[in-house]
Amino acid sequence: MRSLPTHLLAVTLPLFLIFLTGCASTAYNQAWRNETQPGNNYNSLEGPWTGSWESTASGHNGRLRCLVHKVPGQQDTYDFHYWATFLKVLSAQYKVRYTAARKNGVYQLSGEQDLGAFGGVYSHRGEATAKKFHSTYRAEKDHGTFEMRRP
């Protein structure tokens, strides 16, 4: 079997990755639209969040959205599905599983996710009410903050 020439692979692979990112963004955007319908009453941690992220290490920043869902059958455990922009034109998404203990209407959050080649292990710590979210993140080569509110 004959392999693809290197120059063809160098052009084809990035286009394929852009296509996959676009498909994933389309699915995320559809889920976002479904969860941000008018009349939704957000009185827990679950649901959509919107805001921004900022790297304290580099000063980079961007828009941030997140869809939060309680993990069935697991007390105080939530999946956070983040979608973030960087360099104003690129976007990425990833999921983090958080534990979230609630006391006096405030959730104390912690979670960790290995993003592999995209930065290694990211640890998250923060707190949220039903309307406001603040978290810090830390990885080997980066650290910063997430600030979000309800859409």
C-alpha atoms as an extended CHARMM CRD file, in Angstrom:
* protein
*
       151  EXT
         1         1  MET       CA              0.0000000000        0.0000000000        0.0000000000  PROA      1               0.0000000000
         2         2  ARG       CA              1.3340000000        3.4140000000       -0.9460000000  PROA      2               0.0000000000
         3         3  SER       CA              1.4080000000        6.1300000000        1.7340000000  PROA      3               0.0000000000
         4         4  LEU       CA              0.3120000000        9.7440000000        1.2900000000  PROA      4               0.0000000000
         5         5  PRO       CA              3.0420000000       12.2300000000        0.4060000000  PROA      5               0.0000000000
         6         6  THR       CA              4.1410000000       14.2720000000        3.4120000000  PROA      6               0.0000000000
         7         7  HSD       CA              3.0130000000       17.6010000000        1.9490000000  PROA      7               0.0000000000
         8         8  LEU       CA             -0.4740000000       16.2120000000        1.2580000000  PROA      8               0.0000000000
         9         9  LEU       CA             -0.7060000000       14.8500000000        4.8010000000  PROA      9               0.0000000000
        10        10  ALA       CA              0.4490000000       18.2190000000        6.1830000000  PROA      10              0.0000000000
        11        11  VAL       CA             -2.5110000000       19.9230000000        4.4620000000  PROA      11              0.0000000000
        12        12  THR       CA             -5.1280000000       17.1800000000        4.9170000000  PROA      12              0.0000000000
        13        13  LEU       CA             -4.6460000000       16.5080000000        8.6320000000  PROA      13              0.0000000000
        14        14  PRO       CA             -5.2740000000       20.1160000000        9.8350000000  PROA      14              0.0000000000
        15        15  LEU       CA             -8.3470000000       20.3870000000        7.5830000000  PROA      15              0.0000000000
        16        16  PHE       CA             -9.6870000000       17.1350000000        8.9960000000  PROA      16              0.0000000000
        17        17  LEU       CA             -9.1020000000       18.3690000000       12.5670000000  PROA      17              0.0000000000
        18        18  ILE       CA            -10.8900000000       21.6520000000       11.7790000000  PROA      18              0.0000000000
        19        19  PHE       CA            -13.8090000000       19.6320000000       10.3860000000  PROA      19              0.0000000000
        20        20  LEU       CA            -13.9950000000       17.5120000000       13.5600000000  PROA      20              0.0000000000
        21        21  THR       CA            -13.8390000000       20.6150000000       15.7670000000  PROA      21              0.0000000000
        22        22  GLY       CA            -16.6560000000       22.1750000000       13.7500000000  PROA      22              0.0000000000
        23        23  CYS       CA            -18.8240000000       19.0700000000       14.1710000000  PROA      23              0.0000000000
        24        24  ALA       CA            -18.1850000000       19.0060000000       17.9090000000  PROA      24              0.0000000000
        25        25  SER       CA            -18.9590000000       22.7380000000       18.1790000000  PROA      25              0.0000000000
        26        26  THR       CA            -22.2300000000       22.2090000000       16.3040000000  PROA      26              0.0000000000
        27        27  ALA       CA            -23.3050000000       19.5310000000       18.7980000000  PROA      27              0.0000000000
        28        28  TYR       CA            -22.2930000000       21.7370000000       21.7340000000  PROA      28              0.0000000000
        29        29  ASN       CA            -24.1400000000       24.7340000000       20.2870000000  PROA      29              0.0000000000
        30        30  GLN       CA            -27.2920000000       22.6520000000       19.8450000000  PROA      30              0.0000000000
        31        31  ALA       CA            -27.1140000000       21.4730000000       23.4600000000  PROA      31              0.0000000000
        32        32  TRP       CA            -26.5360000000       25.0900000000       24.5190000000  PROA      32              0.0000000000
        33        33  ARG       CA            -29.6230000000       26.2900000000       22.6370000000  PROA      33              0.0000000000
        34        34  ASN       CA            -31.7250000000       23.5200000000       24.1930000000  PROA      34              0.0000000000
        35        35  GLU       CA            -30.6760000000       24.4840000000       27.7220000000  PROA      35              0.0000000000
        36        36  THR       CA            -30.9940000000       28.2590000000       27.3660000000  PROA      36              0.0000000000
        37        37  GLN       CA            -34.6450000000       28.4020000000       26.4040000000  PROA      37              0.0000000000
        38        38  PRO       CA            -36.5810000000       31.3940000000       27.7980000000  PROA      38              0.0000000000
        39        39  GLY       CA            -38.2840000000       30.6990000000       31.0990000000  PROA      39              0.0000000000
        40        40  ASN       CA            -35.6540000000       28.3430000000       32.5110000000  PROA      40              0.0000000000
        41        41  ASN       CA            -35.3410000000       28.8910000000       36.2400000000  PROA      41              0.0000000000
        42        42  TYR       CA            -31.8370000000       28.1350000000       37.4580000000  PROA      42              0.0000000000
        43        43  ASN       CA            -31.9780000000       27.3900000000       41.1730000000  PROA      43              0.0000000000
        44        44  SER       CA            -29.1620000000       24.8660000000       41.4540000000  PROA      44              0.0000000000
        45        45  LEU       CA            -25.7030000000       24.2990000000       40.0210000000  PROA      45              0.0000000000
        46        46  GLU       CA            -27.1140000000       22.5130000000       36.9630000000  PROA      46              0.0000000000
        47        47  GLY       CA            -27.6980000000       24.1990000000       33.6430000000  PROA      47              0.0000000000
        48        48  PRO       CA            -25.8840000000       26.6850000000       31.4100000000  PROA      48              0.0000000000
        49        49  TRP       CA            -23.2400000000       29.1980000000       32.4820000000  PROA      49              0.0000000000
        50        50  THR       CA            -21.4560000000       31.8990000000       30.4820000000  PROA      50              0.0000000000
        51        51  GLY       CA            -18.4830000000       34.1450000000       31.1670000000  PROA      51              0.0000000000
        52        52  SER       CA            -14.7520000000       34.2750000000       30.6100000000  PROA      52              0.0000000000
        53        53  TRP       CA            -11.4390000000       32.6680000000       31.4780000000  PROA      53              0.0000000000
        54        54  GLU       CA             -8.0780000000       34.3290000000       32.0210000000  PROA      54              0.0000000000
        55        55  SER       CA             -4.6030000000       32.8580000000       32.3180000000  PROA      55              0.0000000000
        56        56  THR       CA             -2.7410000000       34.5120000000       35.1710000000  PROA      56              0.0000000000
        57        57  ALA       CA              0.4800000000       33.0170000000       33.8030000000  PROA      57              0.0000000000
        58        58  SER       CA              0.2750000000       34.4320000000       30.2450000000  PROA      58              0.0000000000
        59        59  GLY       CA             -2.5220000000       37.0080000000       30.2880000000  PROA      59              0.0000000000
        60        60  HSD       CA             -4.4060000000       35.1360000000       27.5520000000  PROA      60              0.0000000000
        61        61  ASN       CA             -8.1760000000       35.1280000000       27.9320000000  PROA      61              0.0000000000
        62        62  GLY       CA            -11.3740000000       34.3090000000       26.1200000000  PROA      62              0.0000000000
        63        63  ARG       CA            -15.0680000000       33.5670000000       26.2720000000  PROA      63              0.0000000000
        64        64  LEU       CA            -16.2490000000       30.6110000000       28.3140000000  PROA      64              0.0000000000
        65        65  ARG       CA            -19.4850000000       28.6350000000       28.3350000000  PROA      65              0.0000000000
        66        66  CYS       CA            -20.3420000000       25.6080000000       30.3930000000  PROA      66              0.0000000000
        67        67  LEU       CA            -23.1710000000       23.0780000000       30.6250000000  PROA      67              0.0000000000
        68        68  VAL       CA            -23.4630000000       21.4490000000       34.0560000000  PROA      68              0.0000000000
        69        69  HSD       CA            -25.2710000000       18.1700000000       34.7360000000  PROA      69              0.0000000000
        70        70  LYS       CA            -25.5870000000       16.1320000000       37.9030000000  PROA      70              0.0000000000
        71        71  VAL       CA            -24.1300000000       12.6400000000       37.5520000000  PROA      71              0.0000000000
        72        72  PRO       CA            -26.9840000000       10.1400000000       38.0890000000  PROA      72              0.0000000000
        73        73  GLY       CA            -26.5860000000        7.9930000000       41.1880000000  PROA      73              0.0000000000
        74        74  GLN       CA            -23.5990000000        9.9460000000       42.5460000000  PROA      74              0.0000000000
        75        75  GLN       CA            -24.1680000000       12.3690000000       45.3860000000  PROA      75              0.0000000000
        76        76  ASP       CA            -22.5250000000       15.8110000000       45.0140000000  PROA      76              0.0000000000
        77        77  THR       CA            -20.9660000000       14.9040000000       41.6340000000  PROA      77              0.0000000000
        78        78  TYR       CA            -21.4100000000       16.9990000000       38.4780000000  PROA      78              0.0000000000
        79        79  ASP       CA            -20.0860000000       16.9500000000       34.9270000000  PROA      79              0.0000000000
        80        80  PHE       CA            -18.9820000000       20.3520000000       33.6150000000  PROA      80              0.0000000000
        81        81  HSD       CA            -18.7670000000       20.5270000000       29.8170000000  PROA      81              0.0000000000
        82        82  TYR       CA            -16.6950000000       23.6040000000       28.9830000000  PROA      82              0.0000000000
        83        83  TRP       CA            -16.4290000000       25.4040000000       25.6410000000  PROA      83              0.0000000000
        84        84  ALA       CA            -13.8060000000       28.1580000000       25.4690000000  PROA      84              0.0000000000
        85        85  THR       CA            -12.3470000000       30.5070000000       22.8810000000  PROA      85              0.0000000000
        86        86  PHE       CA             -8.7050000000       31.4830000000       22.6730000000  PROA      86              0.0000000000
        87        87  LEU       CA             -6.7880000000       33.7650000000       20.3300000000  PROA      87              0.0000000000
        88        88  LYS       CA            -10.2730000000       35.1570000000       19.4580000000  PROA      88              0.0000000000
        89        89  VAL       CA            -10.7740000000       32.6880000000       16.5840000000  PROA      89              0.0000000000
        90        90  LEU       CA            -10.0690000000       29.2330000000       18.0090000000  PROA      90              0.0000000000
        91        91  SER       CA            -12.2450000000       27.2050000000       20.3440000000  PROA      91              0.0000000000
        92        92  ALA       CA            -11.9410000000       24.0300000000       22.3430000000  PROA      92              0.0000000000
        93        93  GLN       CA            -14.1180000000       22.0120000000       24.6470000000  PROA      93              0.0000000000
        94        94  TYR       CA            -13.5160000000       19.5470000000       27.4290000000  PROA      94              0.0000000000
        95        95  LYS       CA            -15.2650000000       17.9530000000       30.3850000000  PROA      95              0.0000000000
        96        96  VAL       CA            -14.3620000000       17.9730000000       34.0530000000  PROA      96              0.0000000000
        97        97  ARG       CA            -16.0710000000       15.9620000000       36.7780000000  PROA      97              0.0000000000
        98        98  TYR       CA            -16.4710000000       18.0580000000       39.9260000000  PROA      98              0.0000000000
        99        99  THR       CA            -17.4710000000       17.2440000000       43.4570000000  PROA      99              0.0000000000
       100       100  ALA       CA            -19.6790000000       20.0140000000       44.7950000000  PROA      100             0.0000000000
       101       101  ALA       CA            -20.5920000000       20.0900000000       48.4680000000  PROA      101             0.0000000000
       102       102  ARG       CA            -23.3620000000       22.6160000000       49.1980000000  PROA      102             0.0000000000
       103       103  LYS       CA            -23.4910000000       24.5880000000       52.4250000000  PROA      103             0.0000000000
       104       104  ASN       CA            -25.7150000000       27.6440000000       53.0500000000  PROA      104             0.0000000000
       105       105  GLY       CA            -26.5140000000       27.9480000000       49.3380000000  PROA      105             0.0000000000
       106       106  VAL       CA            -22.8550000000       27.9420000000       48.2570000000  PROA      106             0.0000000000
       107       107  TYR       CA            -21.2730000000       25.0240000000       46.3990000000  PROA      107             0.0000000000
       108       108  GLN       CA            -17.6050000000       24.2680000000       47.1740000000  PROA      108             0.0000000000
       109       109  LEU       CA            -16.1790000000       22.8010000000       43.9540000000  PROA      109             0.0000000000
       110       110  SER       CA            -13.1700000000       20.6890000000       43.0920000000  PROA      110             0.0000000000
       111       111  GLY       CA            -12.2710000000       18.6710000000       40.0270000000  PROA      111             0.0000000000
       112       112  GLU       CA             -9.4330000000       17.4340000000       37.8780000000  PROA      112             0.0000000000
       113       113  GLN       CA             -9.0270000000       16.4280000000       34.2380000000  PROA      113             0.0000000000
       114       114  ASP       CA             -6.0580000000       15.2060000000       32.2110000000  PROA      114             0.0000000000
       115       115  LEU       CA             -6.0720000000       17.0290000000       28.8590000000  PROA      115             0.0000000000
       116       116  GLY       CA             -3.0500000000       15.1060000000       27.6230000000  PROA      116             0.0000000000
       117       117  ALA       CA             -1.0280000000       16.9730000000       24.9860000000  PROA      117             0.0000000000
       118       118  PHE       CA             -3.2400000000       20.0540000000       25.4700000000  PROA      118             0.0000000000
       119       119  GLY       CA             -1.6870000000       20.9460000000       28.8120000000  PROA      119             0.0000000000
       120       120  GLY       CA             -1.6110000000       17.8660000000       31.0150000000  PROA      120             0.0000000000
       121       121  VAL       CA             -3.5710000000       17.6200000000       34.2600000000  PROA      121             0.0000000000
       122       122  TYR       CA             -5.7740000000       20.6040000000       35.1160000000  PROA      122             0.0000000000
       123       123  SER       CA             -6.9940000000       20.9680000000       38.7040000000  PROA      123             0.0000000000
       124       124  HSD       CA            -10.0180000000       23.1700000000       39.4120000000  PROA      124             0.0000000000
       125       125  ARG       CA            -11.1480000000       24.6990000000       42.7150000000  PROA      125             0.0000000000
       126       126  GLY       CA            -13.9290000000       27.1930000000       43.2690000000  PROA      126             0.0000000000
       127       127  GLU       CA            -17.3510000000       28.0770000000       44.5290000000  PROA      127             0.0000000000
       128       128  ALA       CA            -20.7350000000       28.8610000000       43.0650000000  PROA      128             0.0000000000
       129       129  THR       CA            -24.2290000000       29.8910000000       43.9650000000  PROA      129             0.0000000000
       130       130  ALA       CA            -27.2180000000       29.2590000000       41.7070000000  PROA      130             0.0000000000
       131       131  LYS       CA            -26.3680000000       32.5060000000       39.8480000000  PROA      131             0.0000000000
       132       132  LYS       CA            -22.5930000000       33.1030000000       40.0750000000  PROA      132             0.0000000000
       133       133  PHE       CA            -19.5280000000       30.9010000000       39.5130000000  PROA      133             0.0000000000
       134       134  HSD       CA            -15.8370000000       31.5160000000       40.2970000000  PROA      134             0.0000000000
       135       135  SER       CA            -13.0920000000       28.9370000000       39.8930000000  PROA      135             0.0000000000
       136       136  THR       CA             -9.3360000000       28.7830000000       39.6570000000  PROA      136             0.0000000000
       137       137  TYR       CA             -7.4750000000       26.3080000000       37.5040000000  PROA      137             0.0000000000
       138       138  ARG       CA             -3.9000000000       25.0960000000       37.7060000000  PROA      138             0.0000000000
       139       139  ALA       CA             -1.7330000000       22.9560000000       35.4400000000  PROA      139             0.0000000000
       140       140  GLU       CA              1.9970000000       22.4270000000       35.1320000000  PROA      140             0.0000000000
       141       141  LYS       CA              2.4510000000       25.3320000000       32.6960000000  PROA      141             0.0000000000
       142       142  ASP       CA             -0.6370000000       27.4730000000       33.2760000000  PROA      142             0.0000000000
       143       143  HSD       CA             -2.9820000000       28.7900000000       35.9620000000  PROA      143             0.0000000000
       144       144  GLY       CA             -5.8430000000       31.2380000000       36.0020000000  PROA      144             0.0000000000
       145       145  THR       CA             -9.5110000000       31.8970000000       36.6780000000  PROA      145             0.0000000000
       146       146  PHE       CA            -12.9890000000       31.1780000000       35.3580000000  PROA      146             0.0000000000
       147       147  GLU       CA            -15.7850000000       33.6970000000       36.0300000000  PROA      147             0.0000000000
       148       148  MET       CA            -19.3390000000       32.8360000000       34.9590000000  PROA      148             0.0000000000
       149       149  ARG       CA            -22.9650000000       33.7730000000       35.4920000000  PROA      149             0.0000000000
       150       150  ARG       CA            -26.2860000000       32.6160000000       34.0820000000  PROA      150             0.0000000000
       151       151  PRO       CA            -27.0090000000       33.5090000000       30.4320000000  PROA      151             0.0000000000
